[in-house]
Amino acid sequence: MTETQSKAPGPRIPAPDSQETTWFRPEPPRDRSAKPPASEREPDEAGVPVALPDSASVDAPPRSRARALGHGMLTAIRNWPVAVILAVFAVSAMVVPTMTDIATTDDWGYTRSVEILYYDGVLTVFPVVAATAVTQILWGALFALVFGMSLGVMRLSTVVMVALGAIALYAILRMLGVSKSRSALGMGVWLFNPLSFALSFSFMTDPHFSAMMLISLAFYVRGLRPSREHVIAILLGSLFAGFAFLMRQQGALIPFAVGMYLLFTGQVRFNRESIRRVSAVAVLPALMLIGYYAWLRWVNDVPAVQANFLADLQEDGWAGTWLIIQRAPVYVLFYAGLFLLPVLVAILPRRRASDNSTLFSSPVGFYACGAWTTVVLLGLYLAGRRNHEMPFASQFFGLGNVGPPDVLGSRQRLIERGTELPIALTIASAIGAILIGFVICRCLISEPSPERAGFWLIGVVGLWQLVGIFPPSYHYLNRGVTLDRYLLPVIALVIIAVLWALRDVRLLQPVSWVLLAAVAVYSTMATRDYLVYMDSIWSMARYANENGVENDRLDAGSGWDGYHLYTLMLEEDITRARSPQGSPWWVYFYAKPTDSSYIVATDPNVRRGYVTVESREYDQWLEDDPVSVYLLKLWHLPFPVENESTVDPRSDAADSAGDRQGRVTPTPVAAPAPLGSN
């Protein structure tokens, strides 16, 4: 804003030739301690302003379609790091067998809902599904309409959604005054860390929700710039916050947190402008929330798992809540510290010198850093006493590689717990967590600016998303307290906060990029290995089908069993598991029809009384020893099974059998389903 422009509060109409009409163009940062010399600037800062002043006429908003196209191409060229990161992500998606026809852990439930919507036009959320999931089902159905219905297409829809979320993260960083190269670095950290990358190749709600949250925040940060509000951007942020709620319930905390931010910053008063601002933030998400619960109440029926959230809270009480309070924040810090190490390591050798700069911008930051460090060190000490090592809450990122095995026999671990490497990983995560605290706390209190306002908006939303981890975690108090995928939204916001706080600190970016490349290679190889592993499991299960084994006699892991047997369980009102005592957890949750006479496993000795009828090796890039998958049967049963139901699974008769076992049949929800947490 120039000296001659009005400083009246509220939204300001930009000049006709102003750059401000470009929504996500950042302002020149106003709260950096000093402008670095040209020799120390980032490559995209030297000689090129981050944004042009309002009076600039270069690249003014186009007034014709041709100029609009040229303006868009120029913007894309200027932000070429985004294209590079997305291109690498696309190449990695080609290395990973994205279109493999398999489901993993819980994502079969969302895929089955998409199938029912695609084939029968009925929107259904299963009783076993804990997440709202509506937006994700609609998103998957859109991809099914374009590319056809398959499990691989559902995985592709997640890859695209995660990429859109990464673009939103880049836009947020640019609006917070972070340079293009560093914003792209943050984008890469978000896309290629093992947890986020592995989830990108599933159809779970967590990556979809995190991406939708980032899109919503990109519009909120743009719309709520101090003295430069943009009502349409706020409304779009609220719309995407509503979509985020329709993926996971904690999406309702996004507009709530934005409202808290407005309240704490004195932007909520009893006047017309405040009413308009608060309405733009809250009305759309509130209407979507009311509409969803009305639909649940009168159309779909409330899923049993969602109905039991409050019961779980009451059962676990304050003791369970206190346990989550102790663990969840520490887990977030350790995971974020590990994933941000490629960035944090690069700040150690050198820091920009400034005659007037101080280590902390205020005493508050110094004491906050001390408290932060104490929490991390205490968490490290208590983890050591429990013999816990990173990854703490492993499901999609663990020592046995990425992805949940959820098959009898599990997978061979790449690294054994108690060895030197997990201990070193835990210590490195703690060091990273301490560095995050130091980086953020040193500029916690700084000169007021649009960038600092955006940081605090992100921070408040992050705190409430931390609260959002609690409800689904009550189900796992006795199994690690929470799951790593629940931490994903908060980790994304920590990445933004760290890169904002490092704007005045010199980074040896080549070091960061080399380390990030190594992480990307590992994540790609590990995720590829996981999908190949799951494909070998499903291929063996199909082989059993081809040889006369019906799915109600087969256990081939949680993904296979849930996908093929859950709707059958509901239709036939099967309330008691038919498998022998000691069967895996998924049999009791959503595969009660199977008697587990035949099982697919990775260990031929996993069950007494079973013999091997088939074994197949499968290829793993990160595993040196040969690994195999086995088809086992009870010793007295025949194989192949000769009966009237033995059909070629590729025939029309097999399709009918697939329909009978719940592949495309709408689900009449007449009885409570087994409790679970998605």
C-alpha positions as CSV (number, residue, x, y, z in Angstrom):
1,M,0.0,0.0,0.0
2,T,1.4,3.4,-0.9
3,E,1.4,6.4,1.3
4,T,-1.3,8.1,-0.7
5,Q,-3.7,5.3,-0.5
6,S,-6.5,5.1,2.0
7,K,-5.7,3.1,5.2
8,A,-9.4,2.6,6.1
9,P,-10.1,-0.9,7.5
10,G,-12.0,-3.5,5.5
11,P,-11.8,-4.6,2.0
12,R,-10.2,-2.2,-0.5
13,I,-11.0,-2.1,-4.2
14,P,-7.7,-2.3,-6.1
15,A,-6.7,0.1,-8.8
16,P,-7.5,-1.0,-12.4
17,D,-3.9,-1.8,-13.2
18,S,-3.1,-3.3,-9.8
19,Q,-1.4,-6.7,-9.3
20,E,-3.6,-7.3,-6.3
21,T,-6.4,-8.9,-8.4
22,T,-4.1,-11.9,-8.8
23,W,-5.4,-13.8,-5.7
24,F,-2.3,-15.7,-4.6
25,R,0.5,-13.3,-5.5
26,P,2.4,-12.5,-2.3
27,E,3.1,-9.1,-0.9
28,P,6.7,-8.0,-0.3
29,P,7.5,-9.3,3.3
30,R,7.4,-6.5,5.8
31,D,8.6,-8.3,8.9
32,R,12.0,-9.6,7.8
33,S,14.8,-8.3,10.1
34,A,16.9,-6.9,7.2
35,K,17.1,-7.2,3.5
36,P,20.0,-9.5,2.7
37,P,22.7,-8.4,0.3
38,A,22.4,-9.6,-3.3
39,S,25.0,-12.2,-2.8
40,E,22.9,-13.9,-0.1
41,R,19.5,-13.8,-1.8
42,E,17.7,-16.8,-3.1
43,P,18.0,-17.3,-6.9
44,D,14.4,-16.2,-7.4
45,E,14.9,-13.1,-5.1
46,A,18.0,-11.6,-6.6
47,G,17.0,-8.7,-8.8
48,V,13.4,-9.8,-9.0
49,P,10.8,-8.4,-6.6
50,V,8.5,-10.8,-4.9
51,A,5.5,-8.7,-5.9
52,L,5.0,-5.5,-7.7
53,P,3.5,-2.4,-6.0
54,D,-0.1,-1.4,-6.7
55,S,1.0,1.3,-9.1
56,A,3.0,-1.1,-11.4
57,S,1.7,-1.6,-14.9
58,V,3.9,-4.6,-15.9
59,D,1.8,-7.7,-16.3
60,A,-1.4,-5.9,-15.4
61,P,-4.5,-8.1,-15.4
62,P,-5.4,-9.1,-19.0
63,R,-8.4,-7.6,-20.7
64,S,-8.8,-10.2,-23.4
65,R,-8.9,-13.9,-23.7
66,A,-5.6,-14.0,-25.5
67,R,-3.9,-11.8,-22.9
68,A,-5.5,-13.9,-20.2
69,L,-3.9,-17.0,-21.7
70,G,-0.5,-15.2,-22.0
71,H,-0.8,-14.0,-18.4
72,G,-1.5,-17.5,-17.2
73,M,1.4,-18.9,-19.1
74,L,3.7,-16.2,-17.7
75,T,2.5,-17.0,-14.2
76,A,3.2,-20.7,-14.8
77,I,6.7,-19.9,-16.1
78,R,7.5,-17.7,-13.1
79,N,6.4,-20.5,-10.8
80,W,8.4,-23.2,-12.7
81,P,9.5,-24.9,-9.4
82,V,5.9,-26.1,-9.0
83,A,5.9,-27.7,-12.4
84,V,9.2,-29.5,-11.6
85,I,7.9,-30.9,-8.3
86,L,4.6,-32.0,-9.8
87,A,6.5,-33.6,-12.8
88,V,8.7,-35.6,-10.4
89,F,5.6,-36.6,-8.4
90,A,3.9,-37.7,-11.7
91,V,7.0,-39.8,-12.6
92,S,7.0,-41.4,-9.2
93,A,3.3,-42.3,-9.7
94,M,4.4,-44.1,-12.9
95,V,7.1,-46.0,-11.0
96,V,4.6,-47.0,-8.3
97,P,1.9,-49.4,-9.7
98,T,-0.8,-46.9,-9.1
99,M,-3.5,-48.7,-11.1
100,T,-3.0,-52.1,-9.3
101,D,-6.4,-53.7,-8.7
102,I,-6.2,-54.0,-4.9
103,A,-7.6,-52.3,-1.8
104,T,-5.6,-51.6,1.4
105,T,-6.6,-51.7,5.0
106,D,-9.9,-49.6,5.4
107,D,-10.1,-47.9,2.0
108,W,-12.2,-50.7,0.6
109,G,-15.2,-49.2,2.5
110,Y,-15.0,-45.9,0.5
111,T,-14.4,-47.8,-2.7
112,R,-17.5,-49.9,-2.2
113,S,-19.5,-46.8,-1.6
114,V,-18.2,-45.3,-4.8
115,E,-19.2,-48.5,-6.7
116,I,-22.7,-48.4,-5.3
117,L,-23.1,-44.8,-6.3
118,Y,-21.6,-45.4,-9.7
119,Y,-23.6,-48.6,-10.5
120,D,-26.9,-47.9,-8.6
121,G,-27.0,-44.2,-8.0
122,V,-27.3,-44.6,-4.3
123,L,-25.1,-42.6,-1.9
124,T,-24.2,-44.9,1.0
125,V,-21.9,-44.6,4.0
126,F,-21.4,-47.9,5.7
127,P,-22.0,-48.4,9.5
128,V,-18.3,-49.4,9.9
129,V,-17.0,-46.1,8.4
130,A,-16.0,-43.6,11.0
131,A,-15.3,-40.7,8.6
132,T,-18.0,-38.6,7.0
133,A,-16.5,-39.5,3.6
134,V,-19.2,-38.0,1.4
135,T,-16.9,-35.6,-0.6
136,Q,-14.4,-38.4,-1.2
137,I,-17.1,-40.7,-2.5
138,L,-18.3,-38.0,-4.9
139,W,-14.7,-37.3,-5.9
140,G,-14.1,-41.0,-6.6
141,A,-17.4,-41.3,-8.5
142,L,-16.3,-38.3,-10.7
143,F,-13.1,-40.2,-11.6
144,A,-15.1,-43.4,-12.2
145,L,-17.3,-41.5,-14.7
146,V,-14.3,-40.3,-16.6
147,F,-11.9,-43.3,-16.4
148,G,-14.2,-46.2,-15.5
149,M,-14.8,-47.9,-12.1
150,S,-11.8,-49.7,-10.7
151,L,-9.7,-49.8,-7.5
152,G,-6.7,-48.3,-9.4
153,V,-8.8,-45.3,-10.6
154,M,-9.8,-44.6,-6.9
155,R,-6.1,-44.6,-6.1
156,L,-5.5,-42.2,-9.0
157,S,-8.1,-39.8,-7.6
158,T,-6.1,-39.6,-4.4
159,V,-2.9,-38.9,-6.3
160,V,-4.6,-36.0,-8.0
161,M,-6.1,-34.6,-4.8
162,V,-2.8,-34.7,-3.0
163,A,-1.2,-32.9,-5.9
164,L,-3.9,-30.2,-5.7
165,G,-3.2,-29.9,-1.9
166,A,0.5,-29.5,-2.6
167,I,-0.2,-26.6,-5.0
168,A,-2.4,-25.0,-2.3
169,L,0.5,-25.4,0.2
170,Y,2.8,-23.6,-2.3
171,A,0.3,-20.8,-2.7
172,I,0.1,-20.4,1.1
173,L,3.8,-20.2,1.4
174,R,4.1,-17.6,-1.3
175,M,1.4,-15.5,0.3
176,L,3.4,-15.7,3.6
177,G,6.4,-14.2,1.8
178,V,8.4,-17.3,1.2
179,S,10.5,-17.4,-1.9
180,K,9.6,-19.6,-4.9
181,S,12.4,-22.1,-4.4
182,R,11.7,-22.5,-0.7
183,S,8.0,-22.8,-1.3
184,A,8.7,-25.5,-3.8
185,L,11.0,-27.2,-1.2
186,G,8.1,-27.2,1.3
187,M,5.9,-28.6,-1.4
188,G,8.4,-31.4,-1.9
189,V,8.7,-32.2,1.8
190,W,4.9,-32.5,1.9
191,L,4.6,-34.7,-1.1
192,F,7.5,-37.0,-0.6
193,N,7.8,-37.7,3.1
194,P,7.1,-41.4,3.5
195,L,3.8,-41.0,5.4
196,S,2.2,-38.6,3.0
197,F,3.5,-40.4,-0.1
198,A,2.3,-43.8,1.0
199,L,-1.2,-42.4,1.8
200,S,-1.2,-40.8,-1.6
201,F,-1.4,-44.2,-3.1
202,S,-4.4,-45.4,-1.1
203,F,-8.1,-44.3,-1.1
204,M,-8.0,-43.3,2.6
205,T,-9.7,-40.1,3.8
206,D,-6.6,-38.7,5.5
207,P,-4.8,-37.5,2.4
208,H,-8.0,-36.2,0.8
209,F,-8.9,-34.3,4.0
210,S,-5.4,-32.8,4.4
211,A,-5.4,-31.6,0.7
212,M,-8.9,-30.1,1.1
213,M,-7.8,-28.4,4.3
214,L,-4.9,-26.8,2.5
215,I,-7.1,-25.6,-0.3
216,S,-9.5,-24.1,2.1
217,L,-6.6,-22.3,4.0
218,A,-5.2,-21.0,0.8
219,F,-8.4,-19.1,0.2
220,Y,-8.8,-18.1,3.8
221,V,-5.2,-16.6,4.0
222,R,-5.9,-14.7,0.8
223,G,-9.3,-13.5,1.8
224,L,-8.4,-12.4,5.3
225,R,-5.3,-10.3,4.6
226,P,-5.4,-7.3,6.9
227,S,-7.0,-4.3,5.3
228,R,-7.3,-6.2,2.0
229,E,-10.1,-8.6,2.6
230,H,-11.5,-10.5,-0.4
231,V,-15.0,-11.7,0.4
232,I,-15.2,-14.2,-2.5
233,A,-11.9,-15.8,-1.4
234,I,-13.3,-16.1,2.2
235,L,-16.5,-17.7,0.8
236,L,-14.4,-20.2,-1.3
237,G,-12.4,-21.0,1.8
238,S,-15.6,-21.7,3.7
239,L,-16.9,-23.8,0.8
240,F,-13.8,-26.0,0.8
241,A,-13.8,-26.2,4.6
242,G,-17.3,-27.6,4.3
243,F,-16.0,-30.1,1.8
244,A,-13.3,-31.0,4.2
245,F,-15.9,-31.7,6.9
246,L,-17.7,-33.9,4.4
247,M,-14.5,-36.0,4.3
248,R,-13.6,-36.1,8.0
249,Q,-15.5,-34.6,10.9
250,Q,-12.6,-32.5,12.1
251,G,-13.1,-30.3,9.0
252,A,-15.7,-28.5,11.1
253,L,-12.8,-27.2,13.2
254,I,-11.4,-25.3,10.3
255,P,-14.0,-22.5,10.2
256,F,-14.3,-22.6,13.9
257,A,-10.5,-22.0,14.2
258,V,-10.8,-19.2,11.7
259,G,-13.5,-17.7,13.9
260,M,-11.3,-18.0,16.9
261,Y,-8.5,-16.3,15.0
262,L,-10.8,-13.4,14.1
263,L,-12.0,-13.1,17.7
264,F,-8.5,-13.1,19.2
265,T,-7.2,-10.5,16.7
266,G,-10.1,-8.1,17.5
267,Q,-11.8,-8.5,14.1
268,V,-15.1,-9.5,15.6
269,R,-17.2,-6.6,16.7
270,F,-20.9,-5.6,16.7
271,N,-21.0,-3.9,13.4
272,R,-22.0,-4.7,9.8
273,E,-18.5,-5.4,8.6
274,S,-17.8,-8.0,11.3
275,I,-21.2,-9.7,10.8
276,R,-20.4,-10.0,7.1
277,R,-16.9,-11.3,7.8
278,V,-18.1,-13.9,10.3
279,S,-21.0,-14.9,8.1
280,A,-18.7,-15.5,5.2
281,V,-16.6,-17.8,7.3
282,A,-19.3,-19.7,9.1
283,V,-22.6,-19.9,7.2
284,L,-21.6,-22.2,4.3
285,P,-19.9,-24.8,6.5
286,A,-22.7,-24.7,9.0
287,L,-25.3,-25.3,6.3
288,M,-23.2,-28.3,5.0
289,L,-22.9,-29.7,8.5
290,I,-26.6,-29.4,9.1
291,G,-27.4,-31.0,5.7
292,Y,-25.1,-33.9,6.3
293,Y,-26.5,-34.8,9.7
294,A,-30.1,-34.4,8.3
295,W,-29.1,-36.8,5.5
296,L,-27.7,-39.3,8.1
297,R,-30.7,-39.1,10.2
298,W,-33.4,-39.4,7.6
299,V,-31.8,-41.1,4.6
300,N,-28.6,-43.1,5.3
301,D,-28.9,-43.8,9.1
302,V,-26.1,-42.8,11.4
303,P,-23.1,-45.2,11.1
304,A,-22.5,-47.2,14.2
305,V,-18.9,-46.1,14.6
306,Q,-19.8,-42.4,14.4
307,A,-22.6,-42.9,16.9
308,N,-20.2,-44.5,19.4
309,F,-17.6,-41.7,19.4
310,L,-19.2,-40.2,22.5
311,A,-19.6,-43.6,24.1
312,D,-15.8,-44.2,23.6
313,L,-15.1,-40.8,25.2
314,Q,-17.3,-41.5,28.2
315,E,-15.8,-45.0,28.6
316,D,-12.2,-43.9,28.5
317,G,-12.9,-40.7,30.5
318,W,-10.3,-38.3,31.6
319,A,-7.5,-40.9,31.8
320,G,-7.8,-41.7,28.1
321,T,-8.0,-38.0,27.2
322,W,-4.9,-37.2,29.4
323,L,-3.0,-40.1,27.6
324,I,-3.8,-38.6,24.2
325,I,-2.8,-35.1,25.5
326,Q,0.6,-36.5,26.6
327,R,1.3,-38.4,23.4
328,A,-0.3,-36.8,20.3
329,P,1.5,-33.4,20.4
330,V,4.8,-35.2,21.0
331,Y,4.1,-37.6,18.1
332,V,3.4,-34.7,15.8
333,L,6.6,-32.9,16.8
334,F,8.7,-36.0,16.3
335,Y,7.2,-36.9,12.9
336,A,7.5,-33.3,11.7
337,G,11.0,-33.1,13.0
338,L,12.0,-36.2,11.1
339,F,10.3,-35.1,7.8
340,L,11.7,-31.6,8.0
341,L,15.3,-32.7,8.5
342,P,16.2,-32.0,4.9
343,V,15.3,-28.3,5.5
344,L,16.5,-28.0,9.1
345,V,20.0,-29.6,8.4
346,A,20.6,-26.9,5.8
347,I,20.3,-24.0,8.3
348,L,23.0,-25.3,10.7
349,P,26.2,-24.2,8.9
350,R,25.4,-20.5,8.5
351,R,22.9,-17.9,9.4
352,R,22.5,-14.5,7.7
353,A,24.3,-11.8,9.7
354,S,22.5,-8.5,10.6
355,D,23.9,-5.8,12.7
356,N,20.5,-5.2,14.4
357,S,19.2,-8.7,14.6
358,T,18.8,-10.7,17.8
359,L,18.4,-14.4,18.3
360,F,14.8,-14.1,19.6
361,S,12.5,-11.3,18.6
362,S,11.0,-11.1,22.2
363,P,11.4,-12.7,25.6
364,V,8.2,-14.5,24.9
365,G,9.8,-16.4,22.1
366,F,12.8,-17.3,24.3
367,Y,10.6,-18.8,27.1
368,A,8.4,-20.5,24.5
369,C,11.4,-22.2,23.0
370,G,12.5,-23.4,26.4
371,A,9.1,-24.9,27.1
372,W,9.0,-26.5,23.7
373,T,12.5,-28.0,24.2
374,T,11.4,-29.3,27.6
375,V,8.3,-31.0,26.1
376,V,10.4,-32.7,23.4
377,L,13.1,-33.9,25.8
378,L,10.5,-35.1,28.3
379,G,8.8,-37.0,25.5
380,L,12.1,-38.6,24.4
381,Y,12.8,-39.6,28.0
382,L,9.4,-41.2,28.5
383,A,9.5,-42.9,25.2
384,G,12.8,-44.5,26.2
385,R,11.3,-45.7,29.5
386,R,8.5,-47.3,27.5
387,N,11.0,-48.8,25.1
388,H,9.2,-46.9,22.3
389,E,11.1,-45.9,19.2
390,M,10.2,-44.0,16.1
391,P,7.9,-44.4,14.2
392,F,5.7,-44.2,17.3
393,A,2.2,-44.7,16.0
394,S,3.1,-46.7,12.9
395,Q,0.4,-47.8,10.5
396,F,1.4,-46.4,7.1
397,F,5.0,-45.6,8.0
398,G,6.8,-48.2,10.1
399,L,10.0,-50.3,10.4
400,G,8.4,-53.0,8.3
401,N,8.3,-50.6,5.4
402,V,5.4,-48.4,4.4
403,G,1.7,-49.4,4.3
404,P,-0.3,-51.5,6.8
405,P,0.3,-55.3,6.1
406,D,-3.0,-56.5,7.6
407,V,-2.4,-60.0,6.2
408,L,-1.6,-63.1,8.3
409,G,2.1,-63.3,8.7
410,S,2.6,-59.6,8.0
411,R,5.7,-58.4,6.2
412,Q,9.4,-58.9,7.0
413,R,10.8,-55.9,8.8
414,L,13.5,-53.9,7.1
415,I,14.8,-52.8,10.5
416,E,14.3,-54.6,13.8
417,R,13.3,-52.5,16.9
418,G,15.9,-52.2,19.6
419,T,18.7,-52.0,17.0
420,E,20.9,-48.9,16.5
421,L,19.0,-47.5,13.5
422,P,15.6,-47.0,15.2
423,I,17.3,-45.4,18.2
424,A,19.2,-43.1,15.9
425,L,15.9,-42.3,14.0
426,T,14.2,-41.4,17.3
427,I,17.1,-39.1,18.4
428,A,17.2,-37.5,15.0
429,S,13.4,-36.9,15.2
430,A,13.9,-35.3,18.6
431,I,16.7,-33.0,17.3
432,G,14.5,-32.0,14.4
433,A,11.6,-31.3,16.8
434,I,13.8,-29.1,18.9
435,L,15.0,-27.2,15.9
436,I,11.4,-26.6,14.8
437,G,10.7,-25.1,18.1
438,F,13.7,-22.9,17.9
439,V,13.0,-21.7,14.4
440,I,9.3,-20.9,15.1
441,C,9.7,-19.4,18.6
442,R,12.6,-17.0,17.6
443,C,10.1,-15.0,15.5
444,L,6.9,-15.8,17.4
445,I,6.4,-12.1,18.2
446,S,7.4,-9.8,15.4
447,E,6.4,-6.7,13.6
448,P,2.7,-6.8,12.5
449,S,2.4,-7.6,8.8
450,P,0.1,-9.6,6.5
451,E,2.6,-12.4,6.5
452,R,2.6,-12.7,10.3
453,A,-1.2,-12.5,10.3
454,G,-1.3,-15.4,7.9
455,F,1.1,-17.4,10.1
456,W,-1.1,-16.9,13.1
457,L,-4.2,-18.0,11.1
458,I,-2.3,-21.2,10.1
459,G,-1.2,-21.6,13.7
460,V,-4.7,-21.4,15.2
461,V,-6.0,-23.8,12.7
462,G,-3.1,-26.2,13.5
463,L,-3.9,-26.1,17.2
464,W,-7.5,-27.1,16.5
465,Q,-6.5,-29.8,14.1
466,L,-4.4,-31.2,16.9
467,V,-7.6,-31.4,18.9
468,G,-9.2,-33.1,15.9
469,I,-6.8,-36.0,16.4
470,F,-8.5,-36.9,19.7
471,P,-11.9,-38.4,18.7
472,P,-10.7,-41.2,16.4
473,S,-7.7,-41.9,18.7
474,Y,-9.9,-43.2,21.6
475,H,-10.3,-46.4,19.6
476,Y,-6.6,-47.0,19.7
477,L,-5.6,-46.1,23.3
478,N,-4.4,-49.7,23.9
479,R,-2.7,-49.9,20.5
480,G,-0.2,-47.0,20.2
481,V,-2.7,-44.3,21.4
482,T,-3.3,-43.0,17.9
483,L,-2.4,-43.7,14.2
484,D,0.3,-41.9,12.2
485,R,-2.2,-40.9,9.4
486,Y,-4.2,-38.9,11.9
487,L,-1.2,-36.6,12.4
488,L,-1.0,-35.7,8.7
489,P,-3.0,-32.5,8.6
490,V,-1.0,-31.0,11.5
491,I,2.3,-32.0,10.0
492,A,1.3,-30.1,6.8
493,L,0.7,-26.9,8.9
494,V,4.0,-27.3,10.7
495,I,5.8,-27.4,7.4
496,I,4.2,-24.1,6.5
497,A,5.1,-22.6,9.9
498,V,8.7,-23.6,9.7
499,L,9.3,-22.3,6.2
500,W,7.6,-19.0,7.1
501,A,9.9,-18.7,10.1
502,L,13.0,-19.4,8.0
503,R,12.6,-16.5,5.6
504,D,15.4,-14.5,7.0
505,V,17.7,-17.4,7.6
506,R,20.2,-18.5,4.9
507,L,19.6,-22.1,3.7
508,L,22.2,-24.1,1.8
509,Q,19.4,-25.3,-0.5
510,P,21.5,-27.8,-2.5
511,V,21.9,-29.8,0.7
512,S,18.1,-29.7,1.2
513,W,17.3,-30.7,-2.3
514,V,19.8,-33.6,-2.3
515,L,18.4,-34.9,1.0
516,L,14.8,-34.5,-0.3
517,A,15.7,-36.4,-3.4
518,A,17.0,-39.3,-1.3
519,V,13.7,-39.3,0.7
520,A,11.7,-39.2,-2.5
521,V,13.6,-42.2,-3.9
522,Y,13.0,-44.2,-0.6
523,S,9.3,-43.3,-0.5
524,T,8.8,-44.3,-4.1
525,M,10.6,-47.6,-3.7
526,A,8.9,-48.4,-0.4
527,T,5.4,-47.6,-1.8
528,R,6.1,-49.5,-4.9
529,D,7.1,-52.5,-2.8
530,Y,3.9,-52.2,-0.7
531,L,1.6,-52.2,-3.7
532,V,3.5,-55.1,-5.3
533,Y,3.2,-57.0,-2.0
534,M,-0.6,-56.4,-1.8
535,D,-1.0,-57.3,-5.5
536,S,0.7,-60.7,-4.8
537,I,-1.8,-61.3,-1.9
538,W,-4.8,-60.4,-4.1
539,S,-3.4,-62.5,-7.0
540,M,-3.2,-65.5,-4.7
541,A,-6.7,-65.0,-3.5
542,R,-8.0,-64.8,-7.1
543,Y,-6.1,-68.0,-7.8
544,A,-8.0,-69.6,-4.9
545,N,-11.3,-68.4,-6.4
546,E,-10.3,-69.9,-9.7
547,N,-9.9,-73.2,-8.0
548,G,-13.3,-73.3,-6.4
549,V,-12.6,-71.5,-3.1
550,E,-15.5,-69.2,-2.3
551,N,-14.8,-66.0,-0.5
552,D,-16.9,-67.1,2.5
553,R,-14.3,-69.8,3.0
554,L,-11.2,-67.6,2.4
555,D,-9.3,-65.1,4.5
556,A,-6.9,-63.0,2.4
557,G,-6.3,-60.0,4.6
558,S,-8.4,-57.1,5.7
559,G,-8.6,-55.4,2.3
560,W,-9.7,-58.5,0.4
561,D,-12.1,-59.7,3.1
562,G,-13.7,-56.3,3.7
563,Y,-14.2,-55.6,0.0
564,H,-15.7,-59.0,-0.8
565,L,-17.6,-59.9,2.4
566,Y,-18.7,-56.8,4.3
567,T,-21.9,-56.1,2.3
568,L,-22.7,-59.9,2.3
569,M,-22.4,-59.7,6.1
570,L,-25.0,-56.9,6.2
571,E,-27.4,-58.4,3.7
572,E,-27.5,-61.8,5.5
573,D,-27.4,-60.1,9.0
574,I,-24.4,-62.2,10.1
575,T,-23.6,-61.1,13.6
576,R,-21.2,-63.8,14.7
577,A,-17.8,-64.6,13.2
578,R,-17.6,-68.1,11.6
579,S,-13.8,-68.2,11.8
580,P,-12.0,-70.1,14.6
581,Q,-11.0,-68.4,17.8
582,G,-7.8,-66.4,17.5
583,S,-8.5,-65.2,14.0
584,P,-7.2,-61.7,13.1
585,W,-9.1,-58.6,14.0
586,W,-10.6,-57.9,10.6
587,V,-12.5,-61.2,10.6
588,Y,-14.5,-59.9,13.7
589,F,-15.0,-56.4,12.3
590,Y,-16.2,-56.9,8.7
591,A,-15.5,-60.4,7.5
592,K,-17.7,-62.5,9.7
593,P,-19.1,-64.6,6.8
594,T,-15.7,-66.4,6.2
595,D,-14.8,-69.6,8.1
596,S,-11.1,-69.2,7.2
597,S,-10.8,-72.7,5.8
598,Y,-8.4,-71.3,3.3
599,I,-6.0,-68.5,4.1
600,V,-3.5,-66.3,2.2
601,A,-0.5,-65.6,4.3
602,T,3.2,-64.6,4.2
603,D,4.3,-67.3,6.6
604,P,3.5,-71.0,5.9
605,N,3.6,-71.8,9.6
606,V,1.3,-69.0,10.7
607,R,-1.5,-71.4,11.8
608,R,-1.4,-74.9,13.2
609,G,-3.4,-77.5,11.2
610,Y,-2.9,-75.7,7.8
611,V,-0.8,-77.0,4.9
612,T,0.6,-75.1,1.9
613,V,-1.0,-75.7,-1.4
614,E,0.7,-72.9,-3.4
615,S,3.6,-70.5,-2.9
616,R,4.8,-67.6,-5.1
617,E,7.7,-65.3,-4.8
618,Y,7.2,-61.6,-5.3
619,D,9.6,-58.9,-6.1
620,Q,10.8,-56.3,-3.6
621,W,13.3,-53.5,-4.2
622,L,14.2,-52.8,-0.6
623,E,14.3,-56.4,0.6
624,D,17.3,-58.6,-0.2
625,D,16.0,-61.9,1.0
626,P,13.5,-63.8,-1.2
627,V,9.9,-63.2,0.0
628,S,6.8,-65.3,-0.8
629,V,3.1,-65.4,-0.4
630,Y,1.4,-68.7,0.5
631,L,-2.1,-70.2,0.0
632,L,-2.8,-72.5,3.0
633,K,-5.7,-74.9,3.7
634,L,-6.9,-77.0,6.6
635,W,-5.1,-80.3,6.2
636,H,-8.2,-82.4,5.6
637,L,-9.8,-80.1,2.9
638,P,-9.4,-80.7,-0.8
639,F,-7.8,-78.4,-3.3
640,P,-8.9,-77.6,-6.0
641,V,-12.4,-77.6,-4.7
642,E,-14.7,-79.5,-7.0
643,N,-18.3,-78.3,-6.6
644,E,-21.1,-76.7,-8.6
645,S,-20.1,-73.2,-7.7
646,T,-16.6,-73.6,-9.3
647,V,-16.7,-71.1,-12.2
648,D,-14.3,-69.1,-14.2
649,P,-14.1,-65.8,-12.3
650,R,-13.9,-64.0,-15.7
651,S,-17.3,-65.4,-16.8
652,D,-20.7,-63.8,-16.5
653,A,-21.6,-66.4,-13.8
654,A,-18.6,-65.2,-11.8
655,D,-19.8,-61.7,-12.1
656,S,-23.1,-62.8,-10.6
657,A,-21.3,-64.4,-7.8
658,G,-19.4,-61.2,-7.3
659,D,-22.7,-59.3,-7.1
660,R,-24.0,-61.9,-4.6
661,Q,-21.0,-61.3,-2.4
662,G,-21.5,-57.6,-2.3
663,R,-19.5,-56.1,-5.1
664,V,-22.2,-53.7,-6.5
665,T,-25.3,-54.3,-4.4
666,P,-26.8,-51.4,-2.4
667,T,-26.5,-52.0,1.3
668,P,-29.7,-52.2,3.3
669,V,-28.4,-51.0,6.7
670,A,-30.8,-52.9,9.0
671,A,-28.5,-54.0,11.8
672,P,-25.6,-52.5,13.7
673,A,-22.2,-53.4,12.2
674,P,-19.1,-54.2,14.1
675,L,-17.4,-51.2,15.6
676,G,-14.2,-49.9,14.0
677,S,-12.4,-46.7,13.3
678,N,-11.5,-45.4,9.9
